[in-house]
């Protein structure tokens, strides 16, 4: 089975369509299966009081200006849709409100995504599940009971889904990865389980593949030093290239669990498995 590898662009584009395209190019060069974004209706997701909080950013001095500066609109998503089709890569987005999910419906997307923070928001989950598109459901910050309720909802609507083990800290401490949960989720909910990682480096994501993750999602960036809260937990271009390469190597190495003597071993067996001293005592 081939691991589905997602390059999560998220908001690391900083509202710049040129950076969006550059990151799509990185994902294509690395041979990722898809790129992912985030879509919000700012005034629905955040309260007026929160939007008015002072916040210095490249976009202005309030939370509102920062959030609006990071948000892409229809013109940008039209270009993203066109560009991804030209490059031959799938794209989709996690919606953080119902209007955003409705917005995404105008594009012929193959996948949906439930962000960890949205897993308990039943009206949004219902909107997504009713579309019956294959949906990746991140489980960071959630209890087993909350995950179970989301699973029940998607099964009620007969919507195909895959849980994604996730720890929602940016960057995540290695000791918080708890990768054994991948198998726990598989056993408990009888479904496919992937891994959405926010750690630095590659080792934990590679270990997740070894432990049976069906998909791997990692944030990507042009440069860790760029503005943005997600940048430190993201992979730079050479990082995502190495991750995809190493995952494919691991897939080939895992095998099917059947003990056989390979062609190379047959040659070695003929040369080495009948030593002279053994021949001497057995005639």
C-alpha positions, 0 to 999 in steps of 0.5 A: 500500500502506498502512503498518501503524502500531503504537503500542508501549505496551510497559511504559510503562503502569508497571503502571497499567491506567488509563494502559494505557487512556489510551495505547490511546485515544491510539493510537485517536485517532491512527488507529494500526492496532494497539497492542503490549505485552510479556509476561514470566514474571519468574522464567523470564526473570530469574535469582534473583540478578538479581531480588535486585539492589538497584534503587530504583523506584516499586515497591520496592528490588529488581529483582524488585519493579520487574519485578513492578510493571511486569508485567500479569496475566490480569485486566489483559489481560482488560480490555485485550482487552475495551477494544481490542475496544470501541475497534476496534483490534488488540492483541498482545504480544511474549512473552519466554518460552514460558509467556507465549506460552501465556498469550497464546493464550487471546486471539483475537489476529491477530498475534505479535511476536518481540522483538529479544532473543528472535530467537535463542531457537529454542524460543520461536520454534518455539512462535510459528511453530507458531501460524501467525499473522502475526508481526513479527520485530525484528532488533536486536542480530542478525547476518545469519546469525541473522536467516537462521536465524529466517527459515528456522524460520518458513518451515519451519512455513509461518508468515507473517512480516515482518522489522523493521529495528531498532537496540536502543538507547534512545534510538537515535542518528540516525547508527545508524539505517542505514535502507538495511538495509531494502532489504538485508533485502528483497533477501536474504530476499525478504520484507516488512520494517518498521521498529521505531524507538527514535529521538527525533523523527519524521524517521527513521521517515518516511524508513523509509516512503520507503525501503519499510518495510511497517510502522512501530512506535514506543513511545508514552507520556503524558509523557517524564518518567514513570518508565521506561527506554523513555520517552525513546525514546517519542512523546508523544500529539502525536508519534504523531498527527503521525507517522500523519498524515505517513505517510499524506501520504507514502503519497499522495505516493509515487505509482506511478512512471508519468509522466503529465500531471495534470489540474492540469498540463493547465490550466497547459500550456494557459496556459504551454507555448506562449509568445508568442515561440515562437508568433511564430517558428512562425507 
